Amino acid sequence: MATLERIPNPQKKNLIIFIHGFIGSAETWRHEDGSMSMLDFIQADDSLAPHFDCLVFDYHSKLLSFLPRPIIWLNTIFRSANIIRRNHPIADIAADLKAEIDSKCKKYENIILITHSMGGLVGKKLILGYLGNGQKSLVSLYVTLATPHRGAALANIGKIIFRNPQISGLSKLSKEIREMNDEWNSESVISKLPETIYAFGREDNIVDKDSAIGDDKRNIEPIPGDHNHFTIHSPKNHDDRILRSILERLEKFIPEKKVIEHGVAENQVILETLPKIQIHHHYDGQMKIPHLLTPTAPFESQVFIGREDDLEKLNQQLSAHNTLLLVNGEGGMGKTTLAAHYCREHSHEYNHLAWILAEPNISDVLITNLKSSLNLEFDPKSSAKEQLNQLFLALANLPPPCLLVIDNANSFDDLSANYGRLQQLNNFRILITSRVQKLGEAPVQFVKGLLEKEALQLFRKYYPAHQAANDELFYRIREAVGGNTLVIEVLAKNLRELNRLNPKYSLQNLMDDLRKKGLLALTQSTEVETTYHSHAGALKKARPEAIIAAMYDLTSLADEEMKMLSVFSVLPAENIPYRLLEQILDEKEKQEQAILNLANKGWLDFNEQDKSFKASPVIKQVVLNKNRSRLEDDCNSFIQILIHKLDYDLSHLPGEQYNDAIVYAGFASAVCSNLSFIRSRTIALLLTRIANIYHISNEFIAPLKYYQEALDIRRELARSNPQTYLPDVAMTLNNLAVLLKARNEFTEAQEKYQEALDIYRELARSNPQTYLPDVAMTLNNLAVLLKARNEFTEAQEKYQEALDIYRELARSNPQTYLP
């Protein structure tokens, strides 16, 4: 390891260490082109510069890794060092940095880490390296700029292409990231963590906002910036919001500018909340109005795991004078359970409570369920609107506060029609559970998937036979179903029932099914009990597939919405920035509106900050299952655009197009995987384009799979229509042979060339003008291979035959064939 150079000013008490990200370098923080980096702005600040040393921690990080273990170096910003170029895992990089700090930097009172992208994970591992060993961390401030605390989507694509420990560490399924997040939030560590600044770029399509914030339980408000992933560390001027926040915080390390933070004075009077009063009945004249206004009370689930924080937040929201609150989440996430637990714990705070299920529509259900308890008698000749007005008048005259819960209100049109009327009930707090993501200006509380520990706790509750050795496998299953509470429950119950007497269906079997067949096509399933959407919590039995499929009804969607939902079902279950999405739409204006409608109705997650859309894994599986018969037509134009996007010259891939090509190849890979049951020329061509992109990237494993899949489809098609599809078979055999030769698999490559040659010879008998050039090309390729195998006589024969063909072709078309 290189040693740390002499510190430039031993009198300074504060040290800032800058750590670059994946495929970055010291140039992240010191620009040779004259532009100012984050580091330059700090050093140019006259009030800060005298108090801070600034060092750059540089480590090797490239997409491809060839040479031995790296020498990680820590150096002053004014010096350079030679680096042995090979990538190294995040944990080892952090260990090297810790060793350097321990030996060279202990004189400093405060160490500040300013990190970009993967550098933030290095810094995080460094901090945990201190706190996890019971040491005091020397880090006083930890700044992360676009750090993938939950992993990065592009890393999932990248790890397929490149065998690189750093890409694997950045993946959303990375064990390293999960373990860091768990330790970061553990009771023994969280209270000792340094002050932290999370910053993200609104235009960042590599690390989204959620990942840039991570799972920090301290609920730190992130700082947004108008940047992409590669500009967030280079502010344009002092007005940059992220830069200003960092500078303001650094000023607090200057002795004369330290701020004294006062706690509660000993003699300060603290007002206690008054005792809660149990309310029983309100009387309307001679008739009493019951506390519970509806015929049935909310069903109280006996299992309530992982939603304690959501419950507290829900109480805070409703206590903050919000008369109407939307609780949003996909089907099966636990919105109803959350609302029911709130009612159980807080019903005594309300004079009256009403709970309704919004089916078939809110107005009719309100009239049907509340007229009796409110002692209302309607004129038989009155219209539904007149009855509703009379009902709301009676509700408005009840003594406050009252609570109305409208459960499962998933119709955007129905909610919109009743929104104004509900808001006028100032004496009510109204809680609506819905998949609709936005309703006027009503505040929204989002219910997301369960985190790993809570999900595992729930899974164990219903499948006690689960072994700790399989925890990592379960975390992958949780990721595959998006942490959906109901799905985890029914999958656990299915395992419990199937394995009650003898082991029949393992966790690995389940993971294999999810990966290869999908959530709604398990190889083994049995009926399990559930109360999901049952009347008054009655138990009913059904197979997991039927329970999950019943969560979503597609029939209310317009045709264009259905089409776009089909498209999202075949794309990766990741946040997809609209700037990338719009490039693969053929009727943008119409399709854009359909996408926004799907987001409003809760079928897609929409991230307002980075303008990205995502279909959850569960919704994807339901749509793939229910729309199977129309998927090919729905996705055809979208696939044609993808094919065009991936049409690059096989000799090279321009650098400026590389990132987009890899992203679109990832999209195409997901499409082919989700549409594997479609055996068409279009899918075969898309598979070939994916293979070509990876082949251009000098990857020799991934393209083999895609070429082989394309070949299998083309062979099937050629059986019934050889004249049309045999040329495609021969072309794919040629591509495979080129790849196998590059892998030094000469025997297999020769077999593929020979089969391609036989096909072209056969085709050339009936159509020489079209196929003789292909015969000559394949002969030439085969000759090159034979020469590489030192089979010179055979190679010479092939070269000669190819030459004879080209000479013959040149007689009638010299312009084309003489070169």
N, C-alpha and C positions, 0 to 999 in steps of 0.2 A: 504494500500500500504506500502511496506517496505521502510524504509528511506535510504537515501544515506549515506554511511559510510564516515568517515573523509578523505579528500583529502590528499594523501601522501606527496605532496610538494607544499605548498601554494605559493611559489615563482615562480613557472612555469606559463608562460603566455598562453600556448597552451594546449588544451585538445583534445585527440583523443577518440572518442566513437566508439566501434566496435559493430555492430548489426548483429546477425546471421539470417538465413533464415528459410523457412518453414521446419518443423520437425527437425530443428537444435537446438543447445543449446550453452552454454558457451564453450563447448568443441570444437566448430568450431574454436575458437581463442586461446585456451589453451589446448594443447594435453598432455594427461597423458602417452602416449606411448613413449615419448622422442623425437618425430619428431617436427620440427620447424614449427610454423604457421606464418602467416603474422605479427601478433602481436610480436612474438618472434624476428623476423628479425628486426623490428623497434626498439625494446628495446635493441637489441644487437649492434645497431649502435652507436658508441661512440660520433659521432657528433650530433645525434638527441636526444638521451636519456635524456641529461640534460635539454632539453627545452620542453619536452612533458610529460604530464600525460596521462596514458592509462587506460580507463575504458571499461568494457564489459557490455552491456545492454542485459539482459537475460529475455526472456518471454517464456511462455509455448506454444509449438506448436507441436501437434501430429496429426496423421491421425484420431484417434478416440478421442472423447471428452466426458467425463462422469461427471466430478465433477463441483462444482460451479465456479463462476467467478474467473479468475486468479488474483493472486497478482503479478503484474509486478515489477521487481526490477532492480535497477541500482546499481552496486557494483564495488568495485575495483577488479582487476584481481586476487588479492591474497585471496579473501574471497569467501564464498559460502552462499547461502540462501535457505530457504525452499520455495517451490513453490506450490501453490494450483493448481492442474492440470486440467485446462479446457481451450480450445482455445477461442480466443477473436478476434473480427474483427480488421483489420489493423488500422482503424481510432482511435479506443479506445487505442490500443497499443501506437500509436504516441502521443495521448493526455497525456497518463501517462508519457511518456518520456519527453514531453515538460514541464509538471508540475515539474518533478524532476530537469530538467536543470534550469528552472526559479528560483527555490528555492535554488539550491545548486551550480550552475556553472556560475553565472553571473560575477564572478571575472576574468574569462578568457577573453583574448583579441580575441582569435580565437578558434572556435570549429570545429574540423574536423570529419566528419562521414565517416567511412569505413564500407561498408555494403555488405552483400552477399544475393543474391536471394531475397526473400520476404522482407528481412531487408532493401533493397534499397527502397521499397515502403513505409515502415515505416518512413525512413529518408525523403523521398519525401513529405510525408504527414506532417511531422514535420516542414519542411521548409515552406510549404504552410500555415501551421497553424500560423506562424509568419507573412508572407507577406500578406496573405489574410485578416488579421485583422489590416493591416496598421502598424504593428510593424516592427522593424528592426530585421532581422534574425541574430542570433548569430553564424550561421554556415558560415564559410569562405571557406571550401572546402568539396565537396560532391563526394565520390567515390562509384561507384556501380559495383559490381562483379557479372555478370550473373543475373542481376535483370530483371524480366519479365515486362518491362515497357508497353508492349502491351499485357500482359497476356501470359500464358504458355499452350501449347497444352495438356500436361498431366493433367493440372488442369481441362480441359473440361471433360476428362475421369474421373478424381478423384471425381469431384463434383457429378457425377452420383452415385458413390459408397458410398461416405461418406458425411454425413450431417455435414459439417464443414464450419464455416463462413470464415476461412482463405482460404480454397480451392476455395470457391465461389468468394472471392476477387481476386484470381489469375487468374480466368477464362478469356479467350479471349473475352467473352461477358460481362465481369464485368462492371457494371455501375460505380463502384468505380474507376476503372482504367481509364475509359473514362473521368470521371469528373476531375480526377487529371491531366491528360494530357491536357485537355482543359484549366484548370486554370494555369498550368505550362507555357503554350504558350500564355497566355493572355497578352495584352499590359500593364496592370497594374503590372504584376508580372515579365515578362521575363527579363526586364532590371535590376531587383534587385536580380536575382538569383546568388547564389554563383558559383565560379569556379567549374566545374564538370568534372570528369573523368569517362568515360564509358568503361568497359572492358568486354570481352566475351571470352568463350572457344571454340576453333575450334572443339573440340570433344564433345561439349555439345549437347545432344539430348533432353534436357528438355526446355531450353531457347535458341532459335536461335538468330543469330546475329541481325536481324531486331528488335526483341523484346528487346534485351539487350541494344540497342541504343535508341529505342523509337521514339517519334515524336518531339524531341527537335528541334525547329526551329533555334537554334544557329549553326547548322551544325558542331557539335563537332566531330572531327575524333576519332573513337573508337580505343582502344588498344586490339589487339588480343593476345591470349596466347594458348600454346599447352596444354590445360586442358580440362577435362570434368566438369560437373556441380559441382562435389563434391571435386575436387582438386584445383579449381581456387583460393581458399583462402589459399592454403598451398603450396607456392613456394618451389621448390626443392633446390634452391641455389640463390646466388645474381645475377646470370645471367638471372633470370626470367624477361621477358620483362615488365610484369605488375608491379612486385615489383619495378624494377628500376624506372619506371615512377612515382610511388607513392613516393619513397624516394627522387627523384629529386625535386618533387613539395613540399614535406615537408621541404626541405632545405631552401626554400624561406621564411619560417616563422621564421627562425633564423635571428636576427637583422643584424649581420655582413655579412650575405649572401644574403640579399634582393637585388633584381635586380631593377634598375631604368629603367622604360620604358619611352622612349621619344616619344612624339607626333611630329607633324609637326611644325617646328620652324616658328616663326612669319615672318621671312624674307625669308623663303623657297619659291622658285619659283614653282608655279604649272602650268603645261602646260594644256591649255584648248584644247579640240578637235576642229579641224577645222570644219567650217560649211559644212553641207552635200550638195552635188551637185546633182541635178536631171539630169539623163542621158536620152536621148530620143532615138536616132537611131545611129547605126554604118553603114557606107556605104562601100559596097564591089564593087569597081569600080563605075559604074553608078547606081547600084541597092542598095537601102538601106536595111539594115537588121533590123527588128523591135526589140524593147525592149523585147516584149513577143514573144518567138520563137515558141510557140505551139499554135494550133488553139483555145484552151480554157484556160482560167485563172483558178486558184484554186477557188473553191466555198468558199465564206466567210460566215461562220455560224454567225447568229445574237446573239447566246448565247455562251459565253466563260466564264465559271465559274470554279474556282479552279485550273487553269493551268497557272496562272501568273508567279509563280516561275519556272515552267517548261519552259515557254517561255523565261525568262531571262537566264536560264541555257543554253538553246538551242543557244541563241545569243552568249553567252560567248564561247561555244564550237566551233561554226563556226568562231568566231573572233580570235580564238587561232591558226590560220593557219592549222586547220584540213581540208584537202581537201575533205574528205569523212566521213560522220557521219551517223551512224545507229540509228534511233529512234525506239526503240523496245517496244512492249506491246501486250497484247492479243487483239483479235478483239473487237471493240466497246469501247476501252479505251479512244479514242480521239487523236490518233496519227495524223490522217489526218487533223483534226481541228487545232491541234497545228502547224503543218507545214503550213497550209493555213494562220493562223494569223501571223506567222513569215514572210511569203511572203508579206502580206499586210503592215506590219510595216517597213520592211527592203528592199522592192523591189527597192526603189530609190537609194540604196547603190550599186546596181549592174548595169553593162552596159546591161546585157541581163539576162532574166529569162525564164526557160523552166519547165513546169509541165506536167508529163506524168503519166498515170496509167499503171502499169507493167503487163498488160494482153493483149494478151496471153503470150508474153515474151518481155523482155527488148529490145533486138536488133530490132525486127520487129517494135515495137512501136516507138522507136527512129527514125528509117528510115521513117516510115509513117508520123510522126508528125513534123519532123524538116526539111525534104528535101526542102519543099517549101519556108520556111522562110529563109533558108540558100542559096537559089537560086541554088540548086544542080540539075543537070541533069545526070541521070545514063544511061550508055550504056545498051540497052535492053538485051544484051548478058552477062552482068556482073553478077557474082554470088552474093548471099546475103552477103558473107564475104567481097567481093570487095567493095560493096556498103557501108557496115558498116565502112570499112577502110577510104573510101572517106569522109563519114560523120564525123568521128572523126577528120580527118585532118582539115576539115572546122571549127569544134568546137574549136580545139586547136589554131586556128589562130584568134579567137575573142579576143578583148582587155579585159584584166582582170579588175576587178573581175566579174565573171558571176556565176549564180546560177542554178543548175539543181536539181529538186525535182522528185524523183521516188517514187510514192505512191503505197502502197499495194503490195510491192515486197516480196511475201511470199514463193517463191520457192527457196530453198537453192541451188539447182543445177543451176538455172538460174542466181542467184546472183554470185555464184562462177565462172561461165563461163565468166561473164562480169567484175569481180572485178578488174583484172589487167588493163584492158583497161580503166575503169573509173578512176582508180588512176593516170593514166598518164595525165589526163586533169588538169594540174597544174594551169591553169587560171580559173578553176571552183571550186566552193564549191558545193559539192554534198550531198544532204540530202535524205536519203532513209528511208521511213517508212516501217516497216516489223515486222512480228512475229518471224523471225529468230533472235536468241539471240547472235550469234557470226559470224563475217565475217572477216576472216583473222586477221589483227592487227588493224582494224578500231575501233575507239572509239565508245562506245555505250551509248546512253542516254535512260534510262528505264522510261516508262510512267506507273505508278502504278494506282491503284484504288483511287477514290476520298476519301479524309478524311471526317469525319462525318459532320462537319459544311458545307463544300462545297457541299457534296452530298445532304444535306438537302436543301441548297439554290437552287440547280438544280431541286430537286424534287418539291419544292414549285413553281418554275417558270412554270412548266407544270401542276401542280395540286394545284391551289391557294386555294382550299377548305380545304387543310390539316390543322389540328388543332394542336397547340403546345402541347396539352395534349398527342398527339400520337407520339411525337418526339422519345421517347425511343423505341417504336414499330418500327418506321422507321429505327432506328439505327440497329435493329436486321435484318431487311430486307436488308439494305445496306451490312451488314456482310455476309448475305446469298448469295448475288450476287457479292461479292468481290469488291464492290465499282465501278462496271463497269458502265461507263458513259452512254452508249447507252441503257443498260438494265434499268437503273434507269429512263431514259427519257421515254422509251416506256411503262414501268409499270405505270409511272405517267400519261401519256396521256391516257392509258387504263382506269385508275380510273376516270379521268376527263370525258371521253366520256360516260362511263357506268353510272355515277352519275350526269349527266348533268341536268336531270329533277327531278329524285327521287333517294334517296340512295338505290343502289342495291348491291353494292360490296364494302365492307369496307376494311380498311387497315388490320384489323384482319383476314378477309377472305383471303386476299392476303398472309399474313404470314402463315396461316393454309395450303394454297395450296402449298406454297414453301416447307413447312416442310413435308407434307404428300404425295403430288402428284408430285412435282417438277416444275421447271421453265417452262417447255414446256407442261404442262398439267393443265393449269388454269381452274377452273370451269366456269369462266365467262371471256370472252374476246371479243373485237370488233376491227374493223379495225381502225388503227391510221395512221396519216401522218408521213412520215420520208423522209429524203434526203440521208439516209445511202446507199452508193455505187450506187447512181443514177447518171445519166449523167448530168454534169454541174449543179448539185444541184436541179434537178427537183423533185418536190414532188411526192411521190407515196404512195399508201395506202396498208396496210397489217396488219394482226393480229400480236400481239407481238411475239407469238410462231414462226411464219413464219420468221419474221425479225431476231430473235435471231438465229434460226436454220440455216439461210442463211449465217451467219457469218463464218461458218466453213464447209469446204469440206473435207470429210475423204477419198475420192476416190484415192487421190494421195499417200496414205500411203501403205507401204509394209505390208504383212500379219502379220509378227511378230510384227511390230510397232502397227498395229491395235489391236493385242491381248494384248500388254502391256498397250495400252491406255484404253482398256476395264478394265484391272486390276486396273489402277489408278482411273477410274471412280467410282469404288465401294469402294475405300479406303477413309478415311477422307480427306477433302480438307485442309490439313495441311502439313507443311514441314516434310518429312519422311526421316530420315537419311539412307543412302545406307547400312550402317552396319546392320540395322534392315531389310531393304528390301531384301538384298541378302539371308537372312535366309529363306525367303519364296518363293524363285524362284527355279524352278526345272532344268532349263537349263541356268545356270548363264552366260556363255560366250556369247551365242546368245542373251539372253534377256538383258544383260548389254548393248550390242551395240545398241539394239533397243531403250532402254531407253535414251541413249546418243543422238541417232538420233532424238528422239522426243523432247528432250531439244533443240538441235540445230535448229530444225524446228519451235520452239516456242509453241509446244503443252504442254510442261511441263516447269515449272520454275526450274532452277538449281541454287542452292546456292553453289558457289565454295568454300566458307570458311568452311562450315560444311558438305559439300558433301551430300546435301539433295535435294530431288525432291518434287514437288508439282504440282497437277493439279488444276487449278482455279475452283471455284464453277460453273461458266458458262460453261466452257469446259466440266466439269463432266456431267452437265445436257444434253448438246448436244450429248455427246457420249452415255450416258445411253439411250437417245431417239433413235439415229440413229443405234446403235449397239444392240438394244434390242434382236433381234433374235439370236445373236451369243454370248451374254454375258455368258450364262451357259457353253458353250464349252470353251470359251476363259479363263474363270476363274476357271475351274474345278480343274486342278492340283494345282493351287495356294490355293484353298479352302481346298483341301486334306492335304496340308502341314500345313495350319493353324489348322486344326482339330488335327493333330498329335502334333503340338506345344502346344496345350491346353489340352493334355491328362495327367492330374496329378492325383495322389492319392487323393481321396476325403477326407482323414483324415487330410491332412496338405499340406501346400505349402511352400517349403524351402525358407528361407529368400533371398538367393542369386538369386533365380529364380522369386521372387515376382514382381520386376519391369518389367521384360520382359513379364511375364504373363499378367499383367495389360495392357501393351501396345498392345500385340497381341489380348487381349480380346476386346480392343477398335477398333482395325482393324476389327475383326470378327463382332462386333456389327454394324459397318458401312456397311460391306458386306451384312449382313442379311437385314438391312434396305433398301439398294439400290436394292437388289434382292428379295424383298418381294413378287413379282409376281411369283417367282419360288417355287412351292410346291413339293419339292423333299426330299427324305430320307437324302441326303447329307446336305441340309440346316437345316433340323430338328436336325441332329446330331451336326452341328455347333452351333445352338441355345442352345442345351443341354450343350455343352462344355463351352459356355459363362456363362450360369447359374451356372455351377459347380464352375468356378473360383470365381465368386462373392459370392457364398455360402461358399466356403472355407475361404473367407475373412471376414466371420461373418457379411455379409450384407444380410438383409432379405427382402428388397423391390425389388431391381433390378432383382434377380434371378427368382422371381415370374413371371415377365413379359416374360422372355425368356423360362422358362419351359412351360408356358401356350401357347406361340406361337408354340413351338415344338409339344405340345400335339394336337393342332388344325390341324397341317399339318399331323401328324401321324393318326389322326382319319379319315381325308379325304382319305388318301392312303389306310387305312384298309377297307373302304367301298367297294372298288373294288378288294382288294386282302387281305382278313383277315388273311389267313394262314401266310403270310409274315410279315404283319405290326402290327397285334394285339400284339405280344410280345413287340414291341417298345412302343405301347400305354400303356401297363401295366407297363413297366419300368418307363415311364415318370410319370404315376400316382403315383408310389411309391416315385419318387423323389419329386413330389409336396407335397405328404403327409408328408414326412420328414421335408420339409421346413415349411409347415403350422403348424406342431406340434411345431417347434422351435419358431413360432410366437404366440403360445398359442391359435391357432385357431383350437381347438380339434374337433369340429363337422365337419368342412370342411375336416380336415385331415382324420377323420374316414371314410367319404364318399369316399375319393380317395383310401384309403387302401382297402375298401370293393369292389370298382369297379375293382381294380387291381387283387384282390383275385378271383373275379368271372371270370375274363378273364383267369387267370392262371389255374383255375380248369377246364374250358372248354378246354383249350389247352392240359391239362394233360390227358384228357380222350382218346385222340388219340395218344399222345406221352408222356407217363408218365415218361420215363427215362430222358427226357429233361426238363420237366416243373414241376415235383413234387418238386424238390429243390426250385423252385421259389414260389410254393404254401406254402411250409414250411417257407421260409424266410418272406413272406408277413404275414402269420399267426403270426409269432413271433413279427413282427413290430406292428401289430394290437394289440397284447396282451400287449405290452409295453405301447401303447397309452391308452388302457382301464384301465390298472393299474394306470396310471397317473390321470385318471378321477374317480378313486375310484370305478370302476366297476369290482370288484375283481372276481366275479363268472364268468362273460363273459371272463375276461382275463385268468382265469385258464383253461377254455375250449379251448381257442385258443392255449395256451402254450401246453396243452396236445395233441391236434391234431397235432401241429408242431412236438412234440417229437415222436409221433407215426410214422409220415412220415420219420423222420430222422432215426429212428431205422430200419424201413423197408429198407431204402436205404443203411444203413450200413451193412446189411446182405450180400449184393452182392458187396459192395465197402467200406469195413471198413476203409481203409486208408484215404479216402476222407471225410466220414461222421461221424466216431466215435468222432473226436475232437469236 
